[in-house]
């Protein structure tokens, strides 16, 4: 059984827990695994260094890091520069690999911007999601997106996106 660090976000925000003490709390509650979200790296460390430290602590406690979830916007992220947003995602996949996560959940987009319909937006970003799935597959990591956010909340829209991307390494994290 796994729990997301997101479930402890309020305590982390109040500085009652951090990325390390939350692992002990998760272990104390009897979970076997944890899903990490975007890492907020302290000054003076790289994200890769911080991920190695988190992985070491999880290993020490006998906790698996089952997934790594992060924010992404393939339409508008990185100032609307798709190549920059893809490079950012590739670096995040590298971090997921360091963490030992076998699943990476990423968003698709949050707003339409100049595009007129959700279908048009999905058609525009499907090739980029395919590339991300390819890169992650080379590292043994499965990718997926979640049906949250105002635009992609609907199951028919998610099904359309999964089918449009059409990659065996990309799926759907269903949010009930």
ZAPADREN-798438 format. One record per residue: x, z, y of N, C-alpha, C, O, CB in turn; residue in one letter. Coordinates in steps of 0.1 Angstrom, whole numbers, padded with zeros to 4 digits, always signed. Glycine has a CB too. Example, Ala and Ser with C-alpha at 12.3 -4.5 7.8 and 13.67 -1.06 7.14 Angstrom:
<pts>
+0132+0078-0057+0123+0078-0045+0132+0078-0033+0142+0085-0033+0113+0090-0045A
+0128+0071-0022+0137+0071-0011+0129+0079+0000+0134+0080+0011+0141+0057-0006S
</pts>
This chain:
<pts>
+0008+0000-0012+0000+0000+0000+0009+0000+0012+0019+0007+0013-0010+0012+0000X
+0005-0008+0022+0012-0009+0034+0004-0005+0047-0008-0005+0046+0018-0023+0036X
+0011-0001+0057+0004+0002+0070+0012-0005+0081+0024-0007+0080+0003+0017+0073X
+0006-0009+0091+0012-0016+0102+0017-0005+0112+0011+0005+0115+0003-0026+0109X
+0029-0008+0118+0034+0000+0129+0024+0000+0140+0023+0010+0148+0048-0005+0134X
+0016-0010+0142+0006-0011+0152-0003+0001+0152-0008+0005+0162-0002-0024+0151X
-0006+0006+0140-0015+0018+0138-0009+0030+0145-0017+0039+0148-0017+0021+0123X
+0004+0030+0148+0010+0041+0155+0014+0038+0169+0021+0046+0175+0022+0046+0147X
+0009+0027+0174+0013+0022+0188+0011+0033+0199+0019+0034+0208+0006+0009+0191X
+0000+0040+0198-0003+0050+0208+0007+0061+0208+0012+0065+0219-0017+0056+0206X
+0011+0065+0197+0021+0076+0196+0035+0070+0200+0043+0078+0206+0022+0081+0181X
+0038+0058+0197+0051+0052+0201+0051+0050+0216+0061+0053+0223+0053+0038+0194X
+0039+0046+0222+0038+0045+0236+0040+0058+0244+0045+0058+0255+0025+0039+0240X
+0036+0069+0238+0037+0082+0244+0051+0088+0240+0054+0099+0244+0026+0091+0239X
+0059+0080+0233+0073+0084+0229+0073+0096+0220+0082+0104+0219+0081+0088+0242X
+0061+0098+0213+0061+0109+0202+0067+0104+0189+0071+0112+0181+0046+0113+0200X
+0067+0090+0188+0074+0084+0176+0082+0072+0182+0080+0067+0193+0064+0079+0166X
+0092+0068+0174+0099+0056+0177+0100+0047+0164+0093+0051+0154+0114+0059+0183X
+0107+0036+0165+0108+0027+0153+0114+0034+0141+0112+0029+0130+0116+0015+0157X
+0121+0045+0142+0126+0052+0131+0118+0064+0126+0115+0065+0114+0140+0057+0134X
+0113+0072+0135+0105+0083+0131+0092+0079+0126+0086+0086+0118+0103+0093+0143X
+0087+0067+0130+0074+0062+0124+0076+0059+0109+0067+0061+0102+0070+0049+0132X
+0088+0055+0105+0090+0053+0091+0089+0066+0083+0083+0065+0072+0104+0047+0089X
+0094+0076+0088+0093+0089+0081+0078+0093+0080+0073+0098+0070+0101+0100+0088X
+0071+0091+0091+0056+0095+0091+0049+0086+0081+0040+0091+0073+0050+0092+0105X
+0052+0073+0080+0046+0064+0070+0049+0069+0056+0040+0068+0048+0051+0050+0073X
+0061+0073+0054+0065+0078+0040+0058+0090+0037+0053+0092+0026+0081+0080+0040X
+0057+0100+0047+0050+0112+0045+0035+0110+0042+0029+0118+0034+0051+0121+0058X
+0029+0100+0047+0015+0096+0045+0013+0090+0031+0002+0088+0027+0010+0087+0055X
+0024+0086+0024+0023+0081+0011+0022+0066+0010+0019+0061-0001+0011+0087+0004X
+0026+0059+0020+0026+0044+0020+0038+0039+0013+0049+0046+0013+0025+0038+0034X
+0038+0028+0007+0049+0021+0000+0056+0011+0009+0068+0008+0007+0045+0015-0013X
+0049+0006+0019+0055-0005+0027+0049-0004+0041+0040+0004+0044+0051-0018+0021X
+0056-0011+0050+0053-0011+0064+0053-0025+0069+0062-0033+0065+0062-0002+0072X
+0044-0028+0078+0045-0041+0086+0050-0038+0100+0044-0030+0107+0030-0048+0086X
+0061-0045+0103+0066-0043+0117+0060-0053+0126+0056-0064+0122+0081-0044+0117X
+0059-0049+0139+0055-0058+0149+0067-0061+0158+0078-0055+0156+0043-0053+0158X
+0066-0070+0168+0077-0073+0177+0085-0060+0180+0080-0050+0183+0072-0079+0190X
+0098-0061+0178+0107-0050+0181+0110-0048+0196+0113-0058+0202+0120-0051+0172X
+0109-0036+0200+0113-0034+0214+0127-0027+0214+0129-0016+0211+0103-0024+0222X
+0137-0036+0216+0151-0032+0214+0156-0024+0225+0155-0028+0237+0159-0045+0211X
+0163-0013+0222+0169-0005+0233+0181-0013+0239+0187-0021+0233+0174+0008+0227X
+0183-0010+0252+0194-0016+0259+0207-0013+0252+0210-0003+0247+0194-0011+0274X
+0215-0024+0252+0229-0023+0246+0229-0027+0232+0240-0027+0226+0233-0008+0247X
+0218-0031+0226+0218-0035+0212+0212-0049+0211+0203-0053+0220+0210-0026+0203X
+0216-0057+0201+0209-0069+0199+0197-0067+0190+0197-0057+0183+0219-0080+0193X
+0188-0076+0190+0177-0075+0181+0181-0075+0166+0175-0068+0158+0167-0086+0183X
+0191-0082+0163+0196-0083+0149+0203-0069+0145+0200-0065+0134+0207-0094+0148X
+0210-0063+0154+0216-0050+0151+0205-0040+0149+0206-0032+0140+0225-0045+0163X
+0195-0040+0158+0184-0030+0157+0176-0032+0144+0172-0023+0137+0175-0032+0169X
+0174-0045+0140+0167-0048+0128+0175-0043+0116+0169-0037+0106+0165-0063+0126X
+0188-0044+0116+0196-0039+0105+0195-0023+0104+0194-0018+0093+0211-0042+0107X
+0195-0017+0115+0193-0002+0115+0180+0002+0110+0179+0011+0102+0195+0003+0130X
+0169-0005+0114+0156-0002+0109+0155-0005+0094+0150+0004+0086+0145-0011+0116X
+0161-0015+0089+0161-0019+0075+0168-0008+0067+0164-0004+0056+0168-0032+0073X
+0180-0003+0072+0187+0007+0066+0179+0020+0064+0179+0026+0054+0200+0010+0073X
+0172+0024+0075+0163+0036+0074+0152+0034+0064+0149+0043+0057+0158+0039+0088X
+0146+0022+0065+0135+0020+0055+0140+0020+0041+0133+0026+0032+0128+0006+0058X
+0152+0014+0038+0158+0015+0025+0161+0029+0021+0158+0033+0010+0171+0006+0025X
+0166+0037+0030+0169+0051+0027+0157+0059+0023+0157+0067+0014+0175+0058+0040X
+0145+0055+0029+0133+0062+0026+0125+0056+0015+0115+0061+0010+0124+0062+0039X
+0130+0045+0010+0123+0038-0001+0111+0030+0003+0102+0029-0005+0120+0048-0012X
+0111+0026+0015+0099+0018+0020+0103+0004+0021+0114+0000+0026+0095+0024+0034X
+0094-0005+0017+0096-0019+0018+0090-0023+0032+0080-0018+0037+0088-0027+0007X
+0097-0032+0038+0092-0039+0051+0085-0052+0046+0092-0062+0043+0103-0041+0062X
+0072-0051+0045+0065-0062+0038+0062-0074+0047+0061-0085+0043+0052-0057+0033X
+0061-0071+0060+0058-0082+0069+0063-0079+0083+0066-0068+0087+0042-0084+0070X
+0065-0090+0091+0069-0089+0105+0059-0098+0113+0058-0109+0110+0084-0094+0107X
+0052-0091+0122+0042-0098+0130+0047-0099+0145+0052-0090+0150+0029-0091+0129X
+0044-0111+0151+0049-0112+0165+0040-0121+0173+0032-0129+0167+0063-0118+0165X
+0041-0119+0185+0033-0127+0195+0040-0141+0197+0052-0142+0196+0032-0120+0208X
+0031-0151+0198+0036-0165+0200+0025-0173+0207+0014-0170+0204+0041-0171+0186X
+0029-0182+0214+0020-0192+0221+0026-0205+0221+0035-0208+0230+0016-0187+0235X
+0023-0214+0212+0029-0227+0211+0024-0237+0221+0029-0248+0222+0027-0232+0197X
+0014-0233+0229+0010-0242+0240+0016-0238+0253+0020-0247+0261-0006-0241+0241X
+0017-0225+0255+0020-0220+0269+0033-0211+0269+0038-0208+0280+0009-0213+0275X
+0037-0207+0257+0048-0197+0257+0061-0203+0262+0063-0215+0262+0050-0192+0243X
+0071-0194+0265+0084-0198+0270+0082-0208+0282+0090-0218+0283+0092-0205+0259X
+0073-0205+0291+0071-0213+0303+0065-0227+0299+0067-0236+0307+0084-0215+0310X
+0059-0228+0288+0053-0241+0284+0063-0250+0277+0060-0262+0275+0047-0248+0296X
+0075-0245+0275+0086-0253+0268+0085-0251+0253+0090-0241+0248+0100-0249+0274X
+0079-0260+0246+0077-0259+0232+0091-0257+0224+0091-0249+0215+0070-0271+0226X
+0101-0264+0228+0114-0263+0221+0119-0248+0223+0125-0243+0213+0124-0273+0226X
+0118-0243+0235+0123-0229+0237+0114-0219+0229+0120-0210+0223+0122-0225+0252X
+0101-0221+0228+0093-0213+0220+0096-0214+0205+0096-0204+0198+0078-0216+0223X
+0099-0226+0200+0103-0228+0186+0116-0221+0184+0117-0214+0173+0104-0243+0183X
+0126-0222+0193+0138-0215+0191+0137-0200+0190+0143-0193+0182+0148-0219+0202X
+0128-0195+0199+0125-0181+0199+0119-0177+0185+0122-0166+0179+0115-0177+0210X
+0110-0185+0180+0104-0182+0167+0114-0183+0156+0114-0174+0147+0092-0192+0164X
+0123-0192+0156+0133-0193+0146+0142-0180+0146+0145-0175+0135+0142-0205+0148X
+0145-0175+0158+0153-0163+0159+0145-0151+0153+0151-0142+0147+0157-0160+0173X
+0132-0151+0155+0123-0141+0150+0123-0141+0134+0122-0131+0128+0109-0141+0156X
+0123-0154+0129+0123-0155+0114+0137-0150+0109+0137-0144+0098+0122-0170+0110X
+0148-0152+0116+0160-0146+0112+0160-0131+0112+0165-0124+0103+0172-0151+0122X
+0153-0125+0122+0151-0110+0123+0142-0106+0111+0145-0096+0104+0144-0106+0136X
+0132-0113+0108+0124-0110+0096+0132-0110+0083+0130-0101+0075+0112-0120+0094X
+0141-0119+0082+0150-0120+0071+0159-0107+0070+0161-0102+0059+0159-0133+0071X
+0164-0103+0081+0172-0091+0082+0164-0079+0078+0169-0070+0070+0178-0089+0096X
+0152-0078+0083+0143-0067+0079+0139-0067+0064+0135-0057+0059+0130-0068+0088X
+0140-0079+0058+0136-0080+0044+0122-0083+0042+0116-0083+0031+0139-0067+0037X
+0115-0087+0053+0101-0090+0053+0099-0104+0046+0106-0113+0048+0095-0091+0067X
+0089-0104+0037+0086-0117+0030+0075-0125+0036+0072-0136+0032+0082-0113+0015X
+0069-0119+0047+0058-0125+0054+0060-0124+0069+0064-0113+0074+0044-0119+0050X
+0058-0135+0076+0059-0135+0091+0046-0140+0096+0042-0151+0093+0071-0144+0096X
+0039-0131+0104+0026-0135+0110+0029-0138+0125+0035-0130+0132+0016-0123+0109X
+0025-0150+0129+0027-0154+0143+0014-0160+0148+0006-0165+0141+0038-0164+0144X
+0012-0158+0161+0000-0164+0168+0002-0179+0169+0013-0184+0167-0002-0157+0181X
-0009-0186+0172-0008-0200+0175-0008-0203+0190+0001-0209+0195-0020-0207+0168X
-0018-0198+0197-0019-0199+0212-0029-0189+0216-0038-0184+0209-0022-0213+0216X
-0029-0186+0229-0038-0176+0235-0048-0182+0245-0059-0177+0247-0030-0165+0242X
-0044-0193+0252-0053-0199+0261-0050-0214+0261-0040-0219+0256-0050-0194+0276X
-0060-0222+0265-0060-0236+0264-0051-0243+0275-0045-0254+0272-0073-0242+0265X
-0050-0237+0286-0042-0243+0297-0049-0256+0301-0060-0256+0304-0027-0246+0292X
-0041-0267+0301-0047-0280+0305-0054-0287+0294-0061-0297+0297-0036-0289+0310X
-0053-0282+0282-0060-0289+0271-0075-0285+0271-0079-0273+0275-0054-0285+0257X
-0084-0294+0268-0098-0292+0270-0105-0285+0258-0116-0279+0260-0104-0305+0272X
-0100-0286+0246-0107-0281+0235-0098-0274+0225-0086-0277+0224-0116-0291+0228X
-0103-0264+0217-0095-0258+0207-0090-0267+0197-0079-0266+0192-0103-0246+0200X
-0098-0277+0193-0094-0287+0183-0082-0296+0188-0073-0298+0180-0106-0297+0180X
-0083-0299+0201-0072-0307+0207-0059-0298+0207-0048-0304+0205-0076-0311+0221X
-0061-0285+0210-0049-0276+0210-0043-0275+0196-0031-0276+0195-0053-0262+0215X
-0051-0273+0186-0046-0272+0172-0039-0285+0168-0028-0285+0162-0058-0269+0162X
-0045-0297+0172-0038-0309+0168-0025-0310+0175-0015-0316+0169-0047-0321+0173X
-0024-0305+0187-0011-0306+0195+0000-0297+0189+0012-0300+0189-0013-0302+0209X
-0004-0285+0184+0006-0276+0179+0008-0276+0164+0018-0270+0159+0002-0262+0183X
+0000-0283+0156+0001-0283+0142+0015-0288+0137+0021-0281+0128-0009-0292+0135X
+0021-0298+0143+0035-0302+0139+0045-0291+0141+0054-0289+0133+0039-0314+0146X
+0044-0283+0152+0053-0272+0155+0051-0261+0144+0061-0255+0140+0051-0267+0169X
+0039-0258+0141+0037-0247+0131+0042-0252+0117+0048-0244+0110+0021-0244+0129X
+0041-0265+0114+0047-0270+0102+0062-0268+0102+0068-0264+0092+0044-0285+0101X
+0069-0271+0113+0083-0269+0114+0087-0254+0112+0097-0251+0105+0088-0273+0128X
+0079-0245+0118+0082-0231+0116+0080-0227+0101+0089-0219+0096+0072-0222+0125X
+0070-0232+0095+0068-0229+0081+0079-0234+0072+0084-0228+0063+0055-0235+0076X
+0085-0246+0076+0096-0252+0069+0109-0243+0070+0115-0240+0060+0100-0266+0074X
+0111-0239+0083+0123-0230+0085+0122-0217+0078+0131-0213+0071+0125-0228+0100X
+0110-0211+0078+0108-0198+0072+0109-0199+0056+0115-0191+0050+0094-0192+0075X
+0104-0210+0051+0105-0213+0037+0119-0213+0032+0122-0208+0021+0097-0226+0033X
+0128-0219+0040+0142-0219+0036+0148-0206+0035+0159-0204+0029+0150-0228+0046X
+0142-0195+0041+0147-0182+0041+0138-0173+0031+0141-0161+0030+0147-0176+0055X
+0129-0179+0024+0121-0172+0015+0110-0164+0021+0105-0153+0016+0129-0163+0007X
+0105-0168+0033+0095-0161+0041+0083-0169+0042+0084-0181+0046+0101-0156+0055X
+0071-0164+0039+0059-0171+0041+0053-0168+0055+0055-0157+0060+0048-0166+0030X
+0048-0179+0061+0042-0177+0075+0027-0178+0074+0021-0184+0065+0048-0188+0084X
+0021-0172+0084+0007-0172+0085+0003-0169+0100+0011-0164+0108+0000-0162+0076X
-0010-0172+0103-0016-0168+0116-0028-0160+0113-0034-0161+0102-0019-0180+0125X
-0032-0152+0123-0044-0143+0121-0055-0148+0130-0053-0153+0141-0040-0129+0125X
-0067-0146+0126-0079-0150+0133-0082-0139+0144-0092-0132+0143-0091-0152+0124X
-0074-0139+0154-0077-0130+0165-0074-0137+0178-0067-0147+0178-0069-0116+0164X
-0079-0132+0189-0078-0139+0201-0091-0146+0203-0098-0149+0193-0066-0149+0202X
-0095-0148+0215-0108-0154+0218-0110-0168+0212-0121-0171+0208-0110-0154+0233X
-0100-0176+0212-0101-0190+0208-0102-0192+0193-0110-0200+0188-0090-0198+0214X
-0093-0186+0186-0092-0188+0171-0098-0178+0163-0095-0176+0151-0077-0190+0168X
-0108-0170+0168-0115-0160+0161-0123-0165+0150-0125-0158+0140-0123-0152+0171X
-0129-0177+0151-0139-0182+0142-0132-0187+0129-0121-0194+0130-0146-0194+0149X
-0138-0185+0118-0132-0189+0105-0131-0204+0103-0121-0209+0097-0140-0183+0093X
-0141-0211+0108-0140-0226+0107-0128-0231+0115-0122-0241+0111-0153-0232+0112X
-0125-0225+0127-0114-0230+0135-0101-0227+0127-0092-0235+0127-0114-0223+0148X
-0100-0215+0121-0088-0212+0114-0086-0221+0102-0075-0226+0099-0088-0197+0109X
-0097-0224+0095-0096-0233+0084-0092-0247+0088-0083-0253+0082-0110-0234+0077X
-0097-0251+0100-0092-0264+0105-0077-0264+0108-0070-0274+0105-0100-0267+0118X
-0072-0253+0114-0058-0252+0117-0049-0252+0104-0039-0259+0103-0055-0240+0125X
-0053-0244+0094-0046-0244+0082-0045-0258+0075-0035-0262+0071-0053-0233+0072X
-0057-0264+0075-0057-0278+0069-0049-0288+0078-0043-0297+0072-0071-0282+0068X
-0050-0286+0091-0042-0296+0100-0027-0294+0098-0020-0304+0098-0047-0293+0114X
-0023-0282+0097-0008-0279+0095-0004-0284+0081+0006-0291+0080-0005-0264+0096X
-0012-0281+0071-0010-0287+0057+0004-0284+0052+0011-0294+0048-0013-0301+0058X
+0008-0272+0052+0021-0268+0046+0018-0257+0036+0011-0247+0039+0031-0264+0057X
+0024-0258+0024+0022-0248+0014+0027-0234+0018+0023-0224+0012+0028-0252+0001X
+0036-0233+0027+0042-0221+0032+0035-0215+0044+0040-0205+0050+0057-0223+0035X
+0023-0220+0048+0016-0215+0059+0002-0212+0055-0005-0220+0049+0016-0225+0071X
-0003-0200+0059-0016-0195+0055-0023-0187+0066-0019-0187+0078-0016-0188+0042X
-0033-0180+0061-0041-0172+0070-0041-0158+0067-0044-0154+0056-0056-0178+0070X
-0038-0149+0077-0040-0135+0076-0054-0132+0081-0056-0132+0093-0028-0127+0084X
-0063-0128+0072-0077-0126+0076-0078-0112+0082-0075-0102+0075-0086-0128+0063X
-0083-0112+0094-0086-0100+0101-0101-0097+0100-0109-0105+0106-0081-0100+0116X
-0105-0087+0093-0119-0084+0092-0124-0076+0104-0136-0073+0105-0122-0075+0079X
</pts>
